[in-house]
Amino acid sequence: MERLTGLDASFLYLETGTQHLHICALLILDPATGSTPYSFDSFKDHVGRRLPLVPQMRRRMREVPLNLDHPVWVEDPDFDLDNHIHRADIAAPAGRRELAEVVGDIASIPMDRDRPLWEMHVVEGLADGRIAVICKYHHSAVDGITGADMLMHLCDTDPHADRAHPAEDWKPEPQPGNWKLLTDAIVRFPGRAGFLGMVPKTLGMVAGFAQRRRNKERGMALPLTAPRAPFNKAIGPERAVAFTESDLDAVKQIKAAFGVTVNDVVMTVVGGVLRDYLDKHDELPDRSLIASVPVSVHGRSRHSEGINKVSSLFAELGTEIDDPAERLRTVSAANRHAKSEHDLIGVDFLQDWSQYAPPNTSQLAARVYSSLKLAELHPVVHNLVVSNVPGPPMPLYFLGLRVDGMYPFGPVFHGAGLTITVLSNNGNLDFGFIACRELVPDIAALADAVPDVIDELLVAAAELT
């Protein structure tokens, strides 16, 4: 038994009927690279034999009676692989748009909390003969880094390697009784008063930021100051998805020419894509969109418990700037200032506060916020989430089949109905776009714009050399 941290549990508390807090990944596998023919049964057997390497895949969430404390992870005594691996229904032959529809449909369905919080959906019959695997995990169970680590345990770097354990006689650990969970919650309850110590620290931090602004010092973009865009409304339950890939070497070429970082280039590409999209819809604000950017603090946090080790900063995307070179320089400078101010906050600030989140109050607040569509009644906190996750620099093989694409899709939130996630993968940058279907029905236009925006930056980079 292991208790969820406040940050991990918050992804459960904040989930509603329309705000699904799971993450997805689309893997594209090439059967031609396998030494043995592909079959669905062999795929399922492969995953089953890897379970000893990823024991968290057999854990389910168990709530504490009366929700007096954060839930705990326990091994599922009724674990059945058939509940987690499915064949997706798709009309063959299917292209990229049809596959995106399937991913969107799967992302639109909440997860069953009575089982371990993961699924895999295998899509056969793609037009190019390849196979797709849609992985789905609840954010309480993985973050960007732990999700990538889990995937590495399911894959190999050698198509002929097999790190799977032999068949085992697995027996789940004994289940804790309700009285045990209730007693532990009562014992831990006095510790919740620790949030009082966070109040002066937070007030001091806010005062420091205010003083920096009075001194005309640059910092990160401020929440609640973002302009309103079409996707900054309360979200519905249905998701739309698009994906594309780009050459990492091209991005590195731009990086070297301008003396910036890869992340600066990625953020500038996102800004250019959004500028193009909003301009074509006559919805382009005269101020920059603001992105919430998750920042991994694995290896830097003092907290050893829990899965999600993440902080967040707010960054400008330069969407108000037409010239791509000027946009890149502006975004790079904004990122430097944002990181500097983020460091003043401290890597553990979000985790420190979230450990005191009261389960019942948090869940009630999330339901009220969702049902009353309060996201449309206050200033925009941020316009969207943009996440840039480091992935494998070498080829990966799943069931001996080469992974040709690895497209990530994070959750979307009330008031910020679009999320863009970018993952480096064996010399590519794989872009995943996911949004509330009602707010961004033509999401494919965002993915389609990526090559043109990168080409514009390449032209600007060539002019410097």
C-alpha positions in Angstrom: 0.0 0.0 0.0 1.3 3.5 -0.9 -0.5 6.8 -0.3 -0.9 9.2 -3.2 0.7 12.5 -2.6 -1.5 15.6 -2.7 -0.3 16.5 -6.2 -1.1 13.0 -7.5 -4.4 12.9 -5.8 -5.3 16.4 -7.2 -5.7 14.9 -10.6 -8.4 12.7 -9.2 -10.1 15.5 -7.3 -10.2 17.9 -10.2 -11.7 15.5 -12.6 -15.3 16.0 -13.7 -17.6 14.6 -16.4 -16.1 17.0 -18.9 -12.6 17.5 -17.6 -10.8 14.1 -18.0 -7.4 14.1 -16.4 -5.8 11.2 -18.2 -3.0 11.4 -20.8 -2.6 9.5 -24.0 0.2 8.5 -26.3 0.0 7.2 -29.9 2.7 4.8 -31.0 3.1 3.9 -34.6 4.7 0.4 -35.1 6.1 -1.0 -38.3 5.4 -4.8 -38.7 8.0 -5.0 -41.5 10.8 -4.6 -38.9 9.8 -7.5 -36.8 11.5 -10.9 -36.9 8.2 -12.7 -36.3 4.8 -12.0 -37.7 2.6 -9.7 -35.6 -0.6 -11.0 -33.9 -2.8 -9.4 -31.3 -2.4 -12.4 -29.0 1.4 -12.1 -29.2 1.1 -8.4 -28.4 -1.0 -9.0 -25.3 1.3 -11.8 -24.2 4.3 -9.5 -24.6 2.7 -6.9 -22.3 1.7 -9.5 -19.8 5.3 -10.8 -19.6 6.6 -7.2 -19.0 4.3 -6.6 -16.0 7.0 -7.6 -13.4 9.1 -4.7 -14.8 6.3 -2.2 -14.3 4.5 -3.4 -11.1 2.5 -0.1 -10.9 0.4 -1.4 -13.8 -1.2 -3.8 -11.5 -2.1 -1.2 -8.8 -5.5 0.4 -8.5 -6.7 3.4 -6.5 -8.5 2.9 -3.2 -10.4 5.7 -1.5 -10.2 6.3 2.2 -13.6 6.1 4.0 -15.3 9.5 4.1 -12.5 10.8 2.0 -10.7 11.9 5.1 -7.3 11.6 3.5 -5.7 11.1 0.1 -6.4 7.7 -1.6 -3.9 4.9 -1.6 -2.5 2.6 -4.3 -3.1 -1.1 -3.7 -2.4 -4.2 -5.8 -5.6 -5.1 -7.7 -6.7 -8.6 -6.5 -9.0 -8.9 -9.6 -6.4 -7.8 -12.1 -7.2 -9.1 -15.6 -5.1 -8.1 -18.7 -8.2 -8.4 -20.9 -9.7 -5.4 -19.1 -6.8 -3.2 -20.3 -5.8 -4.3 -23.8 -8.3 -3.9 -26.6 -8.6 -4.0 -30.3 -9.8 -0.6 -31.6 -12.6 -0.6 -34.1 -11.6 1.2 -37.3 -12.6 0.9 -40.9 -9.6 -0.3 -42.9 -7.6 1.1 -44.7 -7.3 4.1 -42.4 -5.2 7.2 -42.9 -3.9 9.8 -40.5 -7.2 11.6 -40.1 -9.2 8.5 -39.4 -6.6 7.4 -36.8 -6.8 10.8 -35.1 -10.6 10.4 -34.8 -10.0 7.1 -33.0 -7.5 8.6 -30.6 -9.9 11.5 -30.0 -12.8 9.1 -29.2 -10.7 7.1 -26.8 -9.4 10.3 -25.1 -13.1 11.4 -24.6 -14.0 8.5 -22.3 -13.3 8.7 -18.6 -11.3 5.9 -17.0 -12.7 3.2 -14.7 -11.3 4.0 -11.2 -12.2 0.5 -10.0 -9.3 -0.9 -12.1 -5.6 0.0 -12.6 -5.7 3.3 -14.4 -4.2 2.4 -17.8 -5.4 1.0 -21.2 -4.0 0.1 -24.5 -6.0 0.1 -27.7 -4.4 -1.6 -30.8 -5.4 -0.3 -34.2 -4.8 -2.7 -37.1 -5.5 -2.0 -40.7 -3.7 1.3 -41.3 -3.4 2.3 -44.9 0.4 2.1 -44.9 0.3 -1.4 -43.3 1.6 -0.2 -40.0 0.0 -0.7 -36.5 -1.0 1.9 -34.0 -1.1 1.5 -30.2 -3.0 4.1 -28.2 -1.8 4.1 -24.6 -3.9 5.8 -22.0 -2.9 6.5 -18.4 -4.5 8.6 -15.6 -2.3 11.6 -14.7 -2.5 10.5 -11.0 -0.5 7.5 -12.1 2.1 9.0 -14.4 3.7 12.3 -15.4 5.8 13.0 -18.5 9.0 11.5 -17.0 7.5 8.5 -15.3 5.3 7.8 -18.4 8.5 7.7 -20.6 10.2 5.4 -18.1 7.2 3.1 -18.1 7.3 3.0 -21.9 11.0 2.2 -21.8 10.2 -0.9 -19.7 7.8 -2.1 -22.3 10.1 -1.4 -25.2 13.7 -2.5 -26.2 16.6 -0.8 -27.9 17.4 -4.0 -29.7 14.7 -5.6 -31.9 15.9 -9.1 -30.9 16.2 -8.4 -27.2 13.7 -9.7 -24.7 13.9 -8.4 -21.1 10.6 -9.9 -20.2 10.4 -12.0 -17.1 9.3 -15.6 -17.4 5.7 -16.4 -16.4 5.2 -15.9 -12.7 2.7 -16.9 -10.1 1.8 -13.4 -9.1 -0.2 -12.9 -5.9 -1.5 -9.5 -4.9 -0.6 -8.1 -1.5 -3.2 -8.3 1.2 -5.8 -5.5 1.0 -6.0 -3.0 3.8 -9.3 -2.9 5.7 -11.4 0.2 5.9 -10.6 0.5 9.6 -6.9 0.6 8.8 -7.4 3.3 6.2 -9.6 5.3 8.5 -7.2 5.0 11.5 -4.3 6.1 9.4 -6.3 9.1 8.1 -7.1 10.2 11.7 -3.5 9.8 12.8 -2.3 11.9 9.8 -5.1 14.6 10.2 -3.2 16.9 12.6 -0.4 17.2 10.0 -2.9 19.1 7.7 -2.4 22.2 10.0 1.0 22.5 8.3 -0.6 24.5 5.5 -0.6 27.5 7.9 3.2 27.6 7.5 2.7 28.0 3.7 0.7 31.1 4.1 3.4 33.6 5.1 5.8 32.0 2.6 3.3 32.5 -0.2 2.5 36.1 0.9 6.2 36.9 1.0 6.7 35.5 -2.5 3.8 37.5 -3.9 5.2 40.7 -2.2 8.6 39.9 -3.8 7.1 39.6 -7.2 5.2 42.8 -6.8 8.4 44.6 -5.8 10.2 43.2 -8.9 7.4 44.6 -11.1 7.6 48.0 -9.4 11.4 47.9 -10.1 10.6 47.2 -13.8 12.4 43.8 -13.6 11.3 41.3 -16.1 9.7 38.0 -15.0 7.3 35.3 -16.2 4.0 36.2 -17.7 1.4 36.7 -15.1 -1.7 34.5 -14.8 -5.1 36.1 -15.3 -3.6 38.5 -17.8 -4.0 36.4 -20.9 -6.1 37.6 -23.8 -9.2 35.5 -24.5 -9.0 33.1 -27.4 -11.8 30.8 -28.9 -10.6 27.8 -26.8 -10.7 29.7 -23.5 -14.1 28.6 -22.4 -15.7 25.8 -20.3 -15.0 22.5 -22.0 -17.2 19.6 -23.0 -16.5 15.9 -22.8 -15.4 15.2 -26.4 -11.9 15.5 -27.6 -10.4 16.3 -31.0 -6.8 15.2 -31.8 -4.2 15.9 -34.5 -0.5 15.0 -34.8 2.5 15.6 -36.9 6.3 15.3 -36.8 9.3 17.4 -37.7 13.0 16.9 -38.1 14.9 17.6 -34.9 18.0 18.5 -36.9 16.1 21.3 -38.6 15.1 22.7 -35.1 18.7 22.4 -34.0 19.8 24.3 -37.1 17.5 27.1 -36.1 18.7 26.9 -32.5 22.4 27.2 -33.5 21.8 30.1 -35.9 20.0 32.2 -33.3 21.9 31.1 -30.3 18.8 29.9 -28.4 17.6 26.6 -27.0 15.6 23.8 -28.6 12.7 24.7 -26.2 12.8 28.3 -27.4 12.4 27.1 -31.0 9.6 24.7 -30.0 7.7 27.5 -28.2 8.2 29.8 -31.2 6.9 27.2 -33.5 3.8 26.8 -31.3 3.4 30.6 -31.3 3.6 30.7 -35.1 1.1 27.9 -35.5 -1.4 29.6 -33.1 -0.9 32.9 -34.8 -1.7 31.4 -38.2 -4.7 29.6 -36.9 -6.2 32.5 -35.0 -5.5 34.9 -37.8 -7.4 32.7 -40.3 -10.3 32.7 -37.9 -10.2 36.5 -37.4 -9.6 35.8 -33.7 -6.0 36.9 -33.3 -5.5 39.0 -30.1 -3.2 42.0 -30.2 -1.4 40.6 -27.1 0.6 37.5 -26.8 -1.1 34.2 -25.8 0.2 32.9 -22.5 1.1 29.2 -22.1 1.2 27.2 -18.9 4.4 25.1 -19.2 4.9 22.1 -16.9 8.4 21.8 -15.6 9.8 18.5 -14.4 11.5 18.7 -11.0 12.5 15.0 -10.9 16.0 14.9 -9.3 15.6 18.4 -7.9 12.6 18.0 -5.5 13.2 17.2 -1.9 10.1 15.1 -2.0 10.9 11.4 -2.6 7.3 10.2 -2.5 4.8 10.3 -5.3 4.7 10.1 -9.1 4.0 13.6 -10.3 7.0 15.8 -9.6 6.3 18.9 -11.6 6.1 22.6 -11.3 4.8 25.2 -13.7 5.7 28.5 -15.3 3.8 30.9 -17.5 5.4 31.9 -20.8 4.6 34.3 -23.7 4.4 32.7 -27.2 4.9 35.9 -29.3 1.7 35.3 -31.2 1.3 39.1 -31.7 4.6 39.2 -33.7 4.5 38.5 -37.5 8.2 38.3 -38.2 9.5 34.8 -37.2 13.0 35.9 -36.3 11.7 38.6 -34.0 9.2 36.2 -32.5 12.0 33.7 -31.7 14.2 36.4 -30.1 11.2 37.6 -28.0 10.2 34.2 -26.9 13.7 33.2 -26.0 14.1 36.4 -23.8 10.7 35.8 -22.2 11.7 32.2 -21.4 14.9 33.3 -19.7 13.0 35.7 -17.5 10.3 33.2 -16.8 12.8 30.6 -15.7 14.7 33.0 -13.5 11.5 34.0 -11.7 10.4 30.3 -11.5 13.6 29.5 -9.7 12.7 32.1 -7.1 9.4 30.3 -6.4 11.2 27.0 -5.7 10.7 23.6 -7.3 8.6 22.3 -4.5 6.0 25.1 -4.1 3.2 23.3 -6.0 3.9 20.0 -4.3 4.0 21.7 -0.9 0.7 23.3 -1.3 -1.1 20.4 -2.9 -0.4 18.0 -0.1 -2.9 19.9 2.0 -5.7 19.7 -0.6 -8.9 18.4 1.2 -10.4 15.6 -0.9 -14.1 16.4 -0.4 -13.8 20.2 -0.7 -11.6 19.9 -3.8 -14.0 17.6 -5.5 -17.0 19.7 -4.7 -15.2 22.9 -5.9 -14.3 21.2 -9.2 -17.9 20.1 -9.8 -19.3 23.5 -9.0 -16.6 25.2 -11.2 -17.5 22.9 -14.1 -21.3 22.9 -13.8 -21.5 26.7 -13.5 -18.9 27.3 -16.3 -17.1 29.7 -14.1 -14.1 29.6 -16.4 -16.0 32.0 -18.7 -16.7 34.5 -15.9 -13.2 35.5 -14.8 -10.1 36.7 -16.6 -8.2 34.0 -18.6 -5.6 32.4 -16.3 -3.6 31.0 -19.3 -4.6 30.2 -22.9 -3.3 26.7 -23.2 -0.8 24.1 -21.9 2.4 23.6 -23.9 4.7 20.8 -22.8 8.1 19.8 -24.3 9.1 16.3 -23.1 12.5 14.7 -23.8 12.1 11.3 -25.4 14.4 8.5 -26.5 17.3 9.6 -28.8 17.6 6.1 -30.2 15.2 3.7 -32.0 12.8 1.8 -29.8 11.2 -1.6 -30.5 7.8 -2.7 -29.1 7.3 -6.5 -29.5 10.3 -6.3 -31.8 8.6 -3.8 -34.1 10.2 -0.4 -34.6 8.4 2.6 -33.0 8.2 5.0 -36.0 6.1 7.6 -34.1 5.4 8.6 -30.5 2.8 11.3 -30.3 1.8 12.6 -26.8 -1.6 14.1 -25.7 -2.1 15.7 -22.3 -5.3 16.7 -20.7 -7.3 19.9 -21.4 -8.8 22.1 -18.7 -11.8 24.4 -18.2 -10.7 27.8 -19.5 -7.8 26.3 -21.5 -9.3 23.8 -23.9 -6.2 23.2 -25.9 -3.0 21.3 -25.0 0.1 20.9 -27.3 2.7 18.4 -26.3 6.0 17.8 -28.1 8.2 14.8 -27.6 11.7 14.2 -29.1 11.9 10.7 -30.6 14.9 9.3 -32.4 15.7 12.4 -34.4 12.2 13.6 -34.7 10.0 16.0 -32.8 6.5 14.5 -32.6 3.7 17.0 -32.0 0.5 16.0 -30.3 -2.5 18.4 -30.4 -5.6 17.7 -28.3 -8.6 20.0 -27.6 -12.2 20.2 -26.6 -13.9 19.2 -29.9 -16.5 22.0 -29.5 -13.9 24.7 -29.2 -11.4 23.5 -31.8 -13.3 21.4 -34.3 -10.7 22.0 -37.0 -7.7 21.0 -34.9 -5.9 19.3 -37.9 -5.2 22.9 -39.2 -2.8 23.3 -36.2 -0.8 20.2 -37.1 -0.8 21.1 -40.8 0.7 24.5 -40.1 3.8 23.1 -38.3 6.0 22.4 -41.4 5.4 25.9 -42.8 6.2 27.6 -39.5 9.5 25.7 -39.2 10.4 26.5 -42.9 9.9 30.2 -42.1 12.3 29.9 -39.2 14.8 28.0 -41.4 14.7 30.8 -44.0 15.3 33.3 -41.2 18.2 31.2 -39.9 19.8 31.0 -43.3 19.8 34.7 -43.6 22.0 34.9 -40.5 24.7 32.7 -42.0 
